[in-house]
Protein backbone atom coordinates (compact mmCIF):
# COMPACT_ATOMS: atom_id res chain seq x y z
CA UNK A 1 0.00 0.00 0.00
CA UNK A 2 1.14 3.55 -0.70
CA UNK A 3 2.48 4.74 2.68
CA UNK A 4 1.12 8.25 2.14
CA UNK A 5 -2.33 7.15 0.98
CA UNK A 6 -3.89 8.15 4.30
CA UNK A 7 -3.07 11.83 3.66
CA UNK A 8 -6.11 13.68 2.33
CA UNK A 9 -6.08 14.74 -1.30
CA UNK A 10 -6.22 18.41 -0.31
CA UNK A 11 -3.19 18.08 1.98
CA UNK A 12 -1.31 16.02 -0.58
CA UNK A 13 -1.89 18.54 -3.35
CA UNK A 14 -0.84 21.38 -1.06
CA UNK A 15 2.41 19.58 -0.20
CA UNK A 16 3.14 18.85 -3.83
CA UNK A 17 2.42 22.42 -4.91
CA UNK A 18 4.95 23.64 -2.36
CA UNK A 19 7.60 21.25 -3.72
CA UNK A 20 6.95 22.38 -7.29
CA UNK A 21 7.10 26.04 -6.26
CA UNK A 22 10.50 25.53 -4.60
CA UNK A 23 11.81 23.95 -7.78
CA UNK A 24 10.42 26.79 -9.89
CA UNK A 25 12.13 29.26 -7.58
CA UNK A 26 15.46 27.55 -8.29
CA UNK A 27 14.89 27.33 -12.05
CA UNK A 28 13.67 30.84 -12.84
CA UNK A 29 16.20 33.67 -13.12
CA UNK A 30 16.04 36.20 -10.30
CA UNK A 31 14.56 39.64 -10.94
CA UNK A 32 18.03 41.10 -10.42
CA UNK A 33 19.30 39.22 -13.48
CA UNK A 34 19.36 41.17 -16.75
CA UNK A 35 17.09 41.80 -18.49
CA UNK A 36 15.37 42.49 -15.19
CA UNK A 37 12.04 43.54 -16.71
CA UNK A 38 11.73 40.24 -18.58
CA UNK A 39 12.60 38.09 -15.59
CA UNK A 40 10.22 40.06 -13.39
CA UNK A 41 7.41 39.47 -15.90
CA UNK A 42 8.19 35.75 -16.11
CA UNK A 43 8.20 35.32 -12.33
CA UNK A 44 5.07 37.48 -11.93
CA UNK A 45 2.95 35.05 -13.92
CA UNK A 46 4.55 31.83 -12.66
CA UNK A 47 4.10 32.80 -9.02
CA UNK A 48 0.60 34.24 -9.39
CA UNK A 49 -0.79 31.05 -7.85
CA UNK A 50 -2.38 28.08 -9.56
CA UNK A 51 -3.06 24.42 -8.88
CA UNK A 52 0.22 23.10 -10.37
CA UNK A 53 -1.93 20.32 -11.81
CA UNK A 54 0.34 19.39 -14.69
CA UNK A 55 3.52 19.09 -12.60
CA UNK A 56 1.69 17.08 -9.94
CA UNK A 57 0.29 14.69 -12.54
CA UNK A 58 3.80 14.25 -13.93
CA UNK A 59 5.16 13.53 -10.45
CA UNK A 60 2.45 10.99 -9.64
CA UNK A 61 2.85 9.19 -12.97
CA UNK A 62 6.63 9.11 -12.60
CA UNK A 63 6.41 7.69 -9.08
CA UNK A 64 3.98 5.03 -10.27
CA UNK A 65 6.76 3.66 -12.48
CA UNK A 66 9.72 4.31 -10.17
CA UNK A 67 11.27 7.48 -11.63
CA UNK A 68 14.14 9.22 -9.82
CA UNK A 69 12.62 12.08 -7.85
CA UNK A 70 15.09 14.92 -8.58
CA UNK A 71 14.99 14.85 -12.40
CA UNK A 72 11.28 14.10 -12.24
CA UNK A 73 10.71 17.27 -10.22
CA UNK A 74 12.69 19.34 -12.73
CA UNK A 75 10.64 17.96 -15.62
CA UNK A 76 7.45 18.62 -13.68
CA UNK A 77 8.43 22.24 -13.02
CA UNK A 78 9.22 22.71 -16.71
CA UNK A 79 5.65 21.67 -17.54
CA UNK A 80 4.38 24.51 -15.35
CA UNK A 81 6.56 26.96 -17.28
CA UNK A 82 4.93 25.79 -20.50
CA UNK A 83 1.45 26.05 -19.00
CA UNK A 84 2.14 29.58 -17.76
CA UNK A 85 3.45 30.65 -21.17
CA UNK A 86 0.19 29.44 -22.71
CA UNK A 87 -1.88 31.41 -20.19
CA UNK A 88 0.05 34.63 -20.83
CA UNK A 89 -0.50 34.32 -24.56
CA UNK A 90 -4.15 33.22 -24.22
CA UNK A 91 -4.90 36.35 -22.19
CA UNK A 92 -3.57 38.72 -24.85
CA UNK A 93 -5.97 41.15 -26.58
CA UNK A 94 -5.56 39.28 -29.87
CA UNK A 95 -6.90 36.09 -28.26
CA UNK A 96 -9.09 36.10 -25.13
CA UNK A 97 -8.39 39.71 -24.09
CA UNK A 98 -8.61 39.00 -20.36
CA UNK A 99 -7.83 41.56 -17.67
CA UNK A 100 -7.55 39.19 -14.69
CA UNK A 101 -5.76 35.91 -14.11
CA UNK A 102 -5.78 34.25 -10.68
CA UNK A 103 -7.11 37.42 -9.10
CA UNK A 104 -4.34 39.68 -10.44
CA UNK A 105 -3.92 41.80 -13.57
CA UNK A 106 -2.89 39.68 -16.54
CA UNK A 107 0.65 39.97 -17.81
CA UNK A 108 -0.13 42.33 -20.68
CA UNK A 109 -2.11 44.58 -18.33
CA UNK A 110 0.80 44.67 -15.91
CA UNK A 111 3.74 44.92 -18.34
CA UNK A 112 2.32 45.75 -21.76
CA UNK A 113 1.73 43.44 -24.71
CA UNK A 114 5.30 43.33 -26.00
CA UNK A 115 6.85 42.25 -22.72
CA UNK A 116 4.01 39.80 -22.04
CA UNK A 117 4.65 38.09 -25.38
CA UNK A 118 8.37 37.91 -24.67
CA UNK A 119 7.80 36.64 -21.13
CA UNK A 120 5.75 33.79 -22.59
CA UNK A 121 8.47 33.11 -25.15
CA UNK A 122 11.06 33.11 -22.38
CA UNK A 123 9.12 30.62 -20.26
CA UNK A 124 8.60 28.23 -23.17
CA UNK A 125 12.28 28.33 -24.11
CA UNK A 126 13.41 27.90 -20.50
CA UNK A 127 11.18 24.84 -20.17
CA UNK A 128 12.98 23.08 -23.00
CA UNK A 129 16.33 24.20 -21.63
CA UNK A 130 15.46 22.37 -18.41
CA UNK A 131 14.07 19.25 -20.07
CA UNK A 132 17.01 18.84 -22.47
CA UNK A 133 19.77 19.46 -19.89
CA UNK A 134 22.57 16.93 -20.43
CA UNK A 135 22.44 14.03 -18.01
CA UNK A 136 18.96 14.77 -16.67
CA UNK A 137 17.70 11.29 -17.58
CA UNK A 138 19.04 8.63 -19.99
CA UNK A 139 19.40 10.26 -23.41
CA UNK A 140 17.00 7.95 -25.28
CA UNK A 141 14.23 8.61 -22.77
CA UNK A 142 15.03 12.32 -22.85
CA UNK A 143 14.73 12.52 -26.62
CA UNK A 144 11.44 10.61 -26.65
CA UNK A 145 10.01 12.77 -23.87
CA UNK A 146 11.07 16.02 -25.53
CA UNK A 147 9.60 15.02 -28.88
CA UNK A 148 6.38 13.86 -27.25
CA UNK A 149 5.98 17.13 -25.39
CA UNK A 150 6.76 19.24 -28.46
CA UNK A 151 4.00 17.46 -30.37
CA UNK A 152 1.54 17.97 -27.52
CA UNK A 153 1.99 21.74 -27.43
CA UNK A 154 2.44 22.32 -31.16
CA UNK A 155 0.16 22.53 -34.17
CA UNK A 156 -1.29 19.08 -33.54
CA UNK A 157 -1.92 19.86 -29.90
CA UNK A 158 -2.27 22.97 -27.76
CA UNK A 159 -1.48 25.61 -30.39
CA UNK A 160 -3.62 23.86 -32.99
CA UNK A 161 -6.51 23.61 -30.54
CA UNK A 162 -6.28 27.33 -29.86
CA UNK A 163 -6.46 28.08 -33.59
CA UNK A 164 -9.53 25.89 -34.10
CA UNK A 165 -11.13 27.53 -31.06
CA UNK A 166 -10.55 30.97 -32.56
CA UNK A 167 -11.96 29.88 -35.92
CA UNK A 168 -15.04 28.17 -34.52
CA UNK A 169 -18.27 30.14 -34.57
CA UNK A 170 -21.57 29.32 -32.90
CA UNK A 171 -22.90 28.12 -36.25
CA UNK A 172 -19.89 25.90 -37.06
CA UNK A 173 -19.65 24.20 -33.65
CA UNK A 174 -20.69 20.59 -33.16
CA UNK A 175 -19.88 17.91 -30.56
CA UNK A 176 -16.94 16.48 -32.51
CA UNK A 177 -15.36 19.90 -33.09
CA UNK A 178 -15.85 20.91 -29.46
CA UNK A 179 -14.26 17.68 -28.25
CA UNK A 180 -11.29 18.25 -30.56
CA UNK A 181 -10.78 21.78 -29.24
CA UNK A 182 -10.86 20.63 -25.62
CA UNK A 183 -8.63 17.61 -26.24
CA UNK A 184 -6.06 19.67 -28.14
CA UNK A 185 -6.11 23.05 -26.41
CA UNK A 186 -6.26 21.72 -22.84
CA UNK A 187 -6.12 17.95 -22.86
CA UNK A 188 -2.95 17.49 -24.89
CA UNK A 189 -0.66 19.07 -22.28
CA UNK A 190 -2.37 17.20 -19.44
CA UNK A 191 -1.94 13.93 -21.32
CA UNK A 192 1.68 14.83 -22.07
CA UNK A 193 2.28 15.55 -18.38
CA UNK A 194 1.46 12.03 -17.24
CA UNK A 195 3.29 10.60 -20.23
CA UNK A 196 6.35 12.67 -19.31
CA UNK A 197 6.43 11.08 -15.88
CA UNK A 198 6.08 7.61 -17.36
CA UNK A 199 8.68 8.21 -20.08
CA UNK A 200 11.15 9.65 -17.58
CA UNK A 201 10.79 6.46 -15.55
CA UNK A 202 11.32 4.17 -18.53
CA UNK A 203 7.82 2.70 -18.36
CA UNK A 204 6.87 -0.08 -20.78
CA UNK A 205 4.74 0.52 -23.87
CA UNK A 206 1.74 -1.02 -22.11
CA UNK A 207 2.26 1.19 -19.07
CA UNK A 208 2.61 4.32 -21.20
CA UNK A 209 -0.58 3.37 -23.07
CA UNK A 210 -2.53 3.00 -19.82
CA UNK A 211 -1.31 6.28 -18.35
CA UNK A 212 -2.03 7.99 -21.68
CA UNK A 213 -5.61 6.74 -21.54
CA UNK A 214 -5.88 8.15 -18.02
CA UNK A 215 -4.45 11.49 -19.22
CA UNK A 216 -6.91 11.76 -22.11
CA UNK A 217 -9.90 11.18 -19.84
CA UNK A 218 -8.65 13.56 -17.14
CA UNK A 219 -7.77 16.25 -19.67
CA UNK A 220 -11.26 16.33 -21.15
CA UNK A 221 -12.94 16.09 -17.74
CA UNK A 222 -10.84 19.02 -16.50
CA UNK A 223 -11.92 21.27 -19.36
CA UNK A 224 -15.58 20.31 -19.03
CA UNK A 225 -15.32 21.22 -15.34
CA UNK A 226 -13.78 24.53 -16.41
CA UNK A 227 -16.70 25.14 -18.76
CA UNK A 228 -19.09 24.45 -15.89
CA UNK A 229 -17.23 26.80 -13.54
CA UNK A 230 -17.64 29.60 -16.09
CA UNK A 231 -21.39 29.11 -15.72
CA UNK A 232 -21.69 28.16 -12.04
CA UNK A 233 -18.60 29.69 -10.42
CA UNK A 234 -17.94 33.15 -9.02
CA UNK A 235 -15.29 35.64 -10.04
CA UNK A 236 -14.09 35.70 -6.41
CA UNK A 237 -13.37 31.96 -6.29
CA UNK A 238 -12.08 31.77 -9.85
CA UNK A 239 -9.84 34.84 -9.68
CA UNK A 240 -11.02 35.91 -13.12
CA UNK A 241 -14.18 36.95 -14.90
CA UNK A 242 -16.89 34.30 -15.25
CA UNK A 243 -19.75 33.79 -17.72
CA UNK A 244 -17.41 34.99 -20.48
CA UNK A 245 -18.19 32.04 -22.74
CA UNK A 246 -21.88 32.90 -22.92
CA UNK A 247 -21.16 36.58 -23.50
CA UNK A 248 -18.86 35.67 -26.38
CA UNK A 249 -21.33 33.11 -27.74
CA UNK A 250 -18.72 30.37 -27.45
CA UNK A 251 -19.85 26.79 -27.70
CA UNK A 252 -19.06 24.86 -24.53
CA UNK A 253 -20.21 21.60 -23.00
CA UNK A 254 -22.91 23.34 -20.90
CA UNK A 255 -24.19 25.28 -23.91
CA UNK A 256 -24.26 22.15 -26.05
CA UNK A 257 -25.39 19.52 -23.53
CA UNK A 258 -26.74 21.50 -20.58
CA UNK A 259 -25.30 21.72 -17.07
CA UNK A 260 -26.58 18.40 -15.68
CA UNK A 261 -25.50 16.34 -18.69
CA UNK A 262 -22.09 18.05 -18.72
CA UNK A 263 -21.65 17.14 -15.05
CA UNK A 264 -22.60 13.55 -15.83
CA UNK A 265 -20.08 13.38 -18.69
CA UNK A 266 -17.32 14.77 -16.46
CA UNK A 267 -18.09 12.21 -13.74
CA UNK A 268 -18.06 9.39 -16.27
CA UNK A 269 -14.68 10.50 -17.63
CA UNK A 270 -13.22 10.67 -14.10
CA UNK A 271 -14.51 7.15 -13.40
CA UNK A 272 -13.06 5.86 -16.67
CA UNK A 273 -9.73 7.52 -15.92
CA UNK A 274 -9.56 5.71 -12.59
CA UNK A 275 -10.59 2.42 -14.17
CA UNK A 276 -7.74 2.64 -16.67
CA UNK A 277 -5.30 2.42 -13.74
CA UNK A 278 -7.09 -0.39 -11.89
CA UNK A 279 -4.27 -2.86 -12.57
CA UNK A 280 -1.86 -0.70 -10.51
CA UNK A 281 -3.98 -0.97 -7.38
CA UNK A 282 -3.20 1.27 -4.42
CA UNK A 283 -0.06 2.60 -6.14
CA UNK A 284 -2.33 4.73 -8.33
CA UNK A 285 -4.31 6.02 -5.33
CA UNK A 286 -3.52 9.71 -5.77
CA UNK A 287 -3.92 9.67 -9.54
CA UNK A 288 -7.45 8.31 -9.06
CA UNK A 289 -8.14 10.86 -6.32
CA UNK A 290 -6.96 13.70 -8.55
CA UNK A 291 -9.28 12.61 -11.37
CA UNK A 292 -12.31 13.05 -9.12
CA UNK A 293 -10.96 16.12 -7.35
CA UNK A 294 -10.73 17.98 -10.67
CA UNK A 295 -14.42 17.68 -11.43
CA UNK A 296 -15.54 18.86 -7.98
CA UNK A 297 -13.14 21.81 -7.60
CA UNK A 298 -14.50 25.31 -7.06
CA UNK A 299 -11.73 27.22 -8.86
Secondary structure, DSSP 8 states (H G I E B T S, - for coil): --TTTTS-HHHHHHHHHHHHHHHHHHHS--TTSSSHHHHHHHHHHHTS----HHHHHHHHHHHHTT--HHHHHHHHHHHHHHHHHHHHHHTSTTTT--SEETTEE-HHHHH-HHHHHHHHHHHHHHHHHHHT-TTSS-HHHHHHHHHHHHHHHSTTTHHHHHHHHHH--TTT--HHHHHHHHIIIIIHHHHHHHHHHHHHHT--HHHHHHHHHHHHHHHHHHHHHHHHHHHH--HHHHTS--SHHHHTT---HHHHH-HHHHHHHHHHHHHHHHHTTGGGGGGGHHHHHHHHHHTT---
